[in-house]
Amino acid sequence: MRIDGTAWRPIWAEGDGETVGIIDQTTLPFAFRTKRLTRMDEAAEAISVMRVRGAPLIGVTAAYGMALAMRDDPSDAAMAAAYETLHATRPTAINLRWALDRMRETLAPLPEGERFACAWALSAAMADEDVEINRRIGAHGLDLLREVAARKGRVNVLTHCNAGWLATVDWGTATSPIYQAHDAGIDVHVWVDETRPRNQGGFLTAWELHQHGVPHSIVTDNAGGHLMQHGEVDLCFVGTDRTTATGDVCNKIGTYLKALAAHDNGVPFYVCLPTPTIDWRVRDGVAEIPIETRAPEEVTEIDGALPGGAVTRVRIASPGSDALNPAFDVTPARLVTGLITERGIVEASEAGLAALRPEA
């Protein structure tokens, strides 16, 4: 996708062949900055503090982190230590483990002298694979937007959090159909949930859409139900950090409430996901998916730009009050209209997902 007319990805291999570049998402939308990752621990830090975020991008970053570890020490012990360090950074997003498992399974049989080159090439291949996966998700979702446009003209889509190209290597998941619709000349407008507490919708999704020229409006997290009651939402498109084998969806906190509102108002609620985001070992999302709890300061404080442009952090909660900050919630499969994957749109059920299994 583009920033001020120039094509960018949120992660890339630098020309020296042993350094990774990222867009530092902690400074957006007020400042655009990049950062170089030169060691495994820097990749781990980038994931942990959310310089990079979003399940697909976390997975690719972890893969590059493993490659950097193999450059410095290609031993089995170093591989095991890197795996544990990177895996511990974010417990909920399944792509992280998927990417690390793929790296370990590929590298373990190789002689130590071949591991870095293989790890680097595999990381780059995984990044390119993610781009194509998300493009195909968008192509399938585009059909849904075309159907609505044929009936109504303008299509209003509600999103939650950032499942855009900043959360992937390109295109995004929930935004891929939107970008493709806009590029095809469809009149699409996006209601952008601000997505407290980190405001990834108001900060990141809105910034992305503005850069691409897609009409959009930021709304408070509590406005979605009201908009649905008044017929202002045609479809909901959200992403996911982990989807169970039975179709439960774990996504940014607040997704469950949007699904309930959509169900009550007859608004189609679609989840856009790459198949690596499916955890085939888990059947009950509420009971089995570990939900990351983040620092209370993310709830009680917020970044903002002053009139002169300087960015500062301020407290927005009552002094002395504590806060709880679960980062994700689980939407039961019964509330999901369909799962939009790179292999097509399927029912959010065990039977629907079965057709996506690699052995099928």
Buried (B, 14 or more C-beta within 10 A) or exposed (E): BEEEEEEBBBBBBEEEEEBBBBBBBBBBBBEEEEBEBBBBBBBBBBBBEBBBBBBBBBBBBBBBBBBBBBBEBBEEEBBEBBBEBBBEBBBBBBBBBBBBEBBBEBBEEBEBEEBBBBBBEBBBEBBEBBBEBBBBBBBBBBEBBBEBBEEEEEBBBBBBBBBBBBBBBBBBBBBBBBBBBBEEEBBBBBBBBBBBBBBBBBBBBBBBBEBBEBEBBBBEBEBBBEBBEEEBBBBBBBBBBBBBBBBBBBBBBBBBBBBBBBBEBEBBBBBBBBBBBBBBEBBEBBEBBEBBEBEBBBBBBBBEEEEEEEEEEEEEBEEEEEEEBEBBBBBBBEBBBBBBBBBBBBBBBEEBBEEBEEEE
